[in-house]
């Protein structure tokens, strides 16, 4: 089974978006992931609407979690635990 994905955000009641999402298909990095298109990592962070720096915080969470996950070695469960 090959996985397909999309990322979409719906605008809420505010004039700005604070939520962030990142998707990493493992096939994009054969050194650290699967090359058969059956694995991906998806991270979603809520920007805590209206709190100072919510957009920056949610983007940092997504970016850093993905970076930590990609650099880990082992199975998905261990990589998720280490990244968290």
Phi, psi and omega in degrees: 000124174266143182262138173244150182212162174210154177237131180213142177237138176260133180289127178274207182285345180268164181274008181220161182248125180252349180280151179225155176212149175218141177234133178236105173284124184304333180295342178290343183219080184302336179295324185244357184217186180282145177256003185265005176077014183255002180230142171206159177246131176235130180234133178232131179232127177281132183281004178059044182352112174094346178284147181301129176074018182301319180292320179293317181296314182293323177294318179297319179299310182297311183297313183287322178298314179300314181300317179293318179299313183299324184280345182285158177242142178123193180285167183302317182300313180294321180294319178297314180299315181294319180295323180291000000 
